[in-house]
Amino acid sequence: MKLAIVSDLHIGCDRFAEDALAQAKEALELASAQADAILLAGDIFDKRFPKPDVIADAIDLFRPLADRQWPAKVESFTSKSNKVYTKLPVIAISGTHERTAEGRDNPLGLLGLAGFLIDTSEATTIIEKDGERVAIFGLGGLSEDHVREKMEELDPKPVSGAFNIFMFHQSVYEILPFNEGFIRYDELPKGFDLYLCGHIHSRIEASVHGRKLLIPGSTVLTQFKEAEQEKKGFMIFDTSTYTYNFKYINSRRFVVKELHFDGATPTAVTESCEAAIEQSLADGKDKPIIKLNLKGSIGAGFSGADLGLHAIAAKYSNKAVLNIDSSKLTSPEIDGSTEAIRDGKFGGMSVKERGMSILYEKLKEHKFESADTQKLFEMLSDTSNKEKVLKSVLEFLSAQQ
Ligand SMILES: [Mn+2]
């Protein structure tokens, strides 16, 4: 059986709403033309409570799939809570973006109720074509602290006489090794022939319990992550050969460039940014998404505000979607003052002493030099009741005149 594996369509994402819809449409059209069934690994919607126009877009997107004569048919559906309203072999799970409180409807479930797909979250769907059976157990996206408990409770088991797929939507430690809480390959249930995962937006092939783990990545860019510069698309997996092809869609080009500076002037920063943008534009005629990561330092006497990054973004607004990250670009002044704050020292004074001396200067400026600075400082440091503080400070000051 030929199975299209599509994931993370993010219909209704704010940043690239048109791209999300157009690219999802192309992926689903190609998938339904080339595969016997479609498996969707979560995050079909970008939000758990999408607006009605987003739900309408999704219905328009899925309706043509319902009109197709599919080579594969749904043979059975086993679930504790979900119901099934179609025989279409369009099998989905909910992702982390669609997750609602237990027992509450989520937008993916609505598409299930409408009969456009089967929500196989925490359920097993068996599809059949010419005597071949494929069983899909789905585990919708869960928070990291619930996933182990849920897997233990559900205890997913392969179905005998079928090609078994475990489809889930989680961060996996071996792929994202920065959180010990993420599940690991060896914690996934054993005995399945193929593991499919959504959630991770770049394309990955790995091995779990000696079988393939496939992640097709998202069909749209939602964050500006460097790993997402590859063209987007989906996979078609063939159960008879245990191989897959990646099918590209016309996704908007995404370019990430890193620029290093060493005591540069704002003019030099602007010139380098513009050169990098021009170079990225020269690669094609589309309107790419360009992310510039600025690193290193700008010269003494300049601050981030001098860089004029907004002017660059405005200049290229018709040619590119720009994202310029200058958070890693430091200036000597900022460095000096943050270091002082960190160390709690200003010219040998503690933060409190420094605060008192500023307050004294200000009092002197406003002819209150005879006031007890220490007493006023303590009154102002009281964070319990702002109104009470204001009242007592005003009383204190008027008593000084
Ligand atoms: Mn996602």
Residues whose N, C-alpha, C, O or C-beta is under 5 A from the ligand:
A	BS01	MN	D8 D43 H199
